[in-house]
Amino acid sequence: MSLPAADDLFRPTQGAKVRAVPDAPEESGTDATPDAAADTGAAKKPSGRVRHDEKMTVYVTSDELLEIEHARLLLRRTHGLAVDRGRLVREAVALVLADFEERGDDSSLVRRLTEE
């Protein structure tokens, strides 16, 4: 039995425009690299990738993983945003934590955790 290659499964349809969405770079107070770029006169284009210092493993159910994949593909199809799972999860966590910070006991996080 021969399975199709990834290129066959994920080939573009109708030449849709999809743009990669890089992680937002963290602001730092001191950075030594701008002086080097200014000396050469060449403006380097950032790759958009951000180095993450910490790693966290999270186990999800197959249904939760399917929901994440569905959201990722919907973002790609509807908005033209190519976002990987990690970026999607980091953004979702940031939104939930911001809501918790702002609303406290009335946040959706507290509400969902107290429902269990």
C-alpha positions in Angstrom: 0.0 0.0 0.0 1.4 3.4 -1.0 0.5 6.5 0.9 0.5 10.0 -0.7 3.4 12.3 0.0 2.9 15.5 2.0 3.2 17.6 -1.1 0.2 15.8 -2.6 -1.9 16.2 0.5 -1.0 19.9 1.1 -0.6 21.2 -2.4 -1.9 24.8 -2.9 -5.3 25.4 -4.4 -6.0 28.5 -6.5 -2.6 30.1 -5.6 -3.9 31.5 -2.4 -1.7 34.1 -0.7 -0.6 32.9 2.8 1.8 34.9 4.9 3.8 33.5 7.9 3.1 35.3 11.1 6.2 35.6 13.2 6.2 35.8 17.0 6.3 39.3 18.3 9.9 40.0 19.3 10.4 40.9 22.9 11.6 44.4 23.7 14.9 44.6 25.4 16.5 47.6 27.0 20.0 47.0 25.7 20.9 45.5 22.3 24.4 45.5 20.8 23.4 44.4 17.3 22.0 47.6 15.9 25.4 49.3 16.0 26.9 46.5 13.9 24.1 46.8 11.3 24.4 50.6 11.3 28.1 50.3 10.6 27.6 48.1 7.6 24.8 50.2 6.2 22.8 47.1 5.3 19.4 46.7 6.9 18.9 43.0 7.7 15.4 41.6 7.5 14.5 39.7 10.7 13.5 36.1 10.2 10.5 36.5 12.4 11.5 33.6 14.6 11.9 34.2 18.3 14.2 32.1 20.5 12.3 30.7 23.5 14.3 30.0 26.6 11.8 27.7 28.4 10.0 24.6 27.3 6.7 23.3 28.6 5.1 20.0 27.7 1.3 19.9 27.7 -0.8 16.8 27.0 -4.1 17.3 25.2 -6.9 15.0 24.2 -7.2 14.1 20.5 -10.3 16.3 20.4 -8.4 19.3 21.8 -5.6 18.7 19.3 -8.2 18.5 16.4 -9.6 21.9 17.6 -6.2 23.4 17.6 -5.5 22.1 14.1 -8.9 23.3 13.0 -8.3 26.8 14.3 -4.8 26.9 12.7 -6.2 25.8 9.3 -9.1 28.3 9.6 -6.7 31.1 10.3 -4.7 30.1 7.2 -7.7 29.7 5.0 -9.8 32.7 6.2 -7.1 35.2 7.1 -4.1 34.0 5.1 -2.1 33.5 8.4 0.4 30.6 8.5 0.7 30.0 12.2 2.2 26.9 13.8 0.6 25.1 16.8 3.1 26.6 19.3 2.4 30.1 18.2 -1.3 29.5 18.3 -1.1 28.1 21.8 1.2 30.9 23.1 -1.2 33.5 21.7 -4.2 31.8 23.3 -2.5 31.5 26.7 -1.5 35.2 26.5 -5.1 36.2 25.8 -6.4 34.1 28.7 -3.8 35.4 31.1 -4.5 39.1 30.0 -8.2 38.5 30.7 -7.4 37.0 34.1 -5.1 39.9 34.9 -7.8 42.4 33.9 -11.0 40.8 35.2 -9.7 38.6 38.1 -12.5 36.5 39.6 -14.8 37.4 36.6 -12.3 36.1 34.0 -13.2 33.3 31.7 -10.3 31.3 33.2 -11.7 31.4 36.7 -15.2 30.7 35.4 -14.0 27.6 33.5 -11.8 26.2 36.2 -14.6 26.5 38.8 -17.0 24.7 36.5 -14.9 21.5 36.7 
